């Protein structure tokens, strides 16, 4: 089955491809599918933004589209950066991953409660309008300083619960087993099998 990821984030695409590899899904980015637009994330929840992204791509292409809207929610910051995770630094969308996690570390200077979670909301829309939605989380804490080179985004400053390494140190295989995206996609795979009638 052909599906377009409503994103141009190459690292996100790689993770989705790896996690969905056993589903026979041929996944490509929206740019590869000829969609040269960025969807404005005007929603106030991850689910709303995932819907907006998938809807724009399925409408433009007529091919099934899947979107992952994700981010980091920090307890001591009342859930920030949340849906603003991709633009959480003075430079907004233009800020680098490093600038974003450094900005976060600065906000948390002297803060004892480091609890946080990653959230991923998945929305898949088929050309006939059918929708599959699901959500996954990964709980953990924000480190005092960055560790590791793997992953992307806030991975160097996030340590998943039950591990003594940052998400960026754990490696792709472990991340794709325990991450918020992995947890959301486990549910997605089950729902897709049911949808396709291949869950027996
Ligand atoms: P969006 O879902 O493309 O709007 O972007 C979500 C933002 O949340 C990314 O730009 C990252 O900063 C952050 N984020 C989402 N998933 C991850 C992850 O797996 N690791 C680290 N940061 C992430």
Boltz pocket constraint, residues with backbone or C-beta under 6 A from the ligand:
constraints:
  - pocket:
      binder: B
      contacts: [[A, 7], [A, 9], [A, 41], [A, 68], [A, 69], [A, 70], [A, 71], [A, 72], [A, 82], [A, 83], [A, 85], [A, 86], [A, 87], [A, 100], [A, 118], [A, 119], [A, 151], [A, 152], [A, 153], [A, 154], [A, 155], [A, 179], [A, 181]]
      max_distance: 6.0
